Amino acid sequence: MKCRRRLGDFAVLVHGGWEKRRALLLNLLSALTFLVGGLLAYGASLSFDVSFLLPFAAGNFIYIAASDLIPEVKEDRDWRMNLLHLACLAAGVALLYLIRVALES
C-alpha cells in the first residue's frame, strides 16, 4: 500500500509540472524520514524509556487501516465482503491487544 501511495505522490508531482528527477528526489527524501525517525527512536531507547511511543505507533496503524478501509467498504455493496473487512480490522486490533498482554506477563 505504501508503494502505491509513493507512486501516486510521484505521479501527482509530475502531473503538476515538476521534472521527473526532482519529483523522484523529493519522494526519496520524504521516504527517508521513516529511516531517520526509526534510528532516532532506537538511539533514544538506549538512553531512556520510550515505551510510551508504542501506543502512538499502534494507533497510527489502526487509523491508517480504518481510513483506507472505510471508503472501500462504502463503495462495496456486498455485505459479506464488508463483514470480512470488519473482521480483519477487529482481528488486527485483537492481535495488538494479545501481544500487549503477552509482553506484560
Order of alpha helices (4+ residues) and beta strands (2+ residues): alpha-alpha-alpha-alpha
